[in-house]
Amino acid sequence: MTKKATLNVLALILMAVLSAAHVCAGDLIVSIKQPFKAGGKDYPAGHYRIVASRYNDHCVDLINLDTKANDEIPFISRLSPREGEWGKVVFDKVGDELYLAQVFVVGLDGYSFQVAPGRHRHVVVKEDILGYHE
């Protein structure tokens, strides 16, 4: 293989890697360290991508990056954007259980979800520049 052909192949591989690693604007990627509930379903701990649903104006897509499972989670209301902050996910904690409560995506609307039953406290998961942080 010529030097030019080798460089072209390497450039194509680099472009493919960068495309796969790219996260679209409006996405929030978080690492959630324990199982949680959202939209009436149970979800395992793992890495998740949260993005506004393409098909339903009243839902967000919750994509498990480990299993590739994708669910639409209905939200109750939209929240004002929070400029200058990292994106974050807020859970209601009842005993040992976490319930998805709010999602904030940098520069976009936040989303509020069904409130956890009974008394609860808030637990926050923030994204960092690499996408994962608690």
C-alpha positions in Angstrom: 0.0 0.0 0.0 1.3 3.4 -0.9 2.0 6.1 1.7 -1.0 8.2 0.3 -3.4 5.2 0.5 -2.2 4.4 4.0 -2.9 8.0 5.1 -6.3 7.9 3.5 -7.2 4.7 5.3 -6.0 6.2 8.6 -8.0 9.4 8.0 -11.1 7.3 7.3 -10.6 5.3 10.5 -10.0 8.5 12.5 -13.2 10.1 11.1 -15.2 6.9 12.0 -13.9 6.9 15.6 -14.6 10.6 16.0 -18.1 10.2 14.6 -18.9 7.3 16.9 -17.6 9.3 19.9 -19.4 12.5 19.0 -22.4 13.3 21.2 -25.0 15.6 19.5 -25.9 19.0 21.0 -28.7 18.5 23.4 -27.5 15.2 24.7 -26.7 14.5 28.3 -24.5 11.5 29.2 -24.2 10.4 32.7 -23.0 7.4 34.7 -25.6 6.3 37.2 -24.1 4.2 39.9 -27.2 2.4 41.2 -30.5 1.1 39.8 -33.3 3.6 39.5 -36.9 4.0 38.4 -38.3 6.2 35.6 -41.6 6.3 33.9 -42.9 3.4 35.9 -40.0 1.1 35.0 -36.8 -0.2 36.7 -33.4 0.5 35.2 -30.0 -0.9 36.0 -27.0 1.1 37.0 -24.9 2.1 34.0 -24.1 4.8 31.4 -27.1 6.6 29.9 -27.7 9.2 27.2 -30.7 11.4 27.7 -32.1 13.4 24.8 -35.4 15.0 23.8 -37.5 12.4 22.0 -37.6 12.8 18.2 -41.1 11.2 18.1 -42.9 12.5 21.1 -42.9 16.2 22.3 -43.7 15.1 25.9 -41.0 12.5 26.4 -37.2 12.2 26.6 -35.3 9.2 25.2 -33.4 7.3 27.9 -30.7 5.2 26.1 -28.6 2.7 28.1 -25.2 3.0 26.4 -24.2 -0.4 27.9 -27.1 -2.4 26.5 -28.3 -0.1 23.8 -31.9 -0.3 25.2 -33.9 2.8 24.4 -37.1 3.9 26.2 -39.3 7.0 26.0 -39.9 8.6 29.5 -42.8 11.0 29.7 -42.1 14.3 31.5 -44.5 16.4 33.5 -43.2 19.8 32.6 -40.3 21.7 31.1 -38.0 23.7 33.3 -36.1 26.9 32.4 -32.6 26.4 31.0 -29.7 26.9 33.4 -26.9 28.8 31.6 -23.3 28.3 32.6 -23.9 25.0 34.5 -23.0 21.4 33.7 -25.9 19.2 32.7 -27.3 17.2 35.5 -29.8 14.6 36.5 -31.7 14.9 39.8 -33.2 11.8 41.5 -35.7 11.6 44.4 -34.3 9.1 46.9 -36.8 7.1 49.0 -35.0 4.7 51.3 -32.6 2.9 49.0 -34.6 3.6 45.8 -33.9 6.3 43.2 -36.6 7.9 41.1 -35.8 10.1 38.1 -37.0 13.6 39.1 -35.3 16.2 36.8 -32.9 16.4 33.9 -31.1 19.6 32.9 -29.2 19.8 29.6 -26.8 22.7 29.2 -28.3 25.5 27.2 -31.7 23.7 26.7 -34.8 23.2 28.7 -34.8 21.0 31.8 -37.4 18.3 32.3 -39.4 17.4 35.4 -40.7 13.9 35.9 -43.3 12.3 38.2 -42.6 12.9 41.9 -41.4 9.9 44.0 -44.0 8.6 46.4 -43.7 9.8 50.0 -40.9 11.7 51.7 -37.7 11.9 49.7 -34.5 13.8 49.3 -32.6 14.8 46.2 -29.5 13.1 44.8 -27.7 14.9 41.9 -25.6 13.3 39.1 -23.6 15.8 37.1 -21.9 15.4 33.7 -18.3 16.5 33.4 -16.3 17.3 30.3 -15.8 13.6 29.5 -19.5 12.9 30.0 -19.4 10.8 33.2 -19.4 12.1 36.8 -21.3 11.7 40.0 
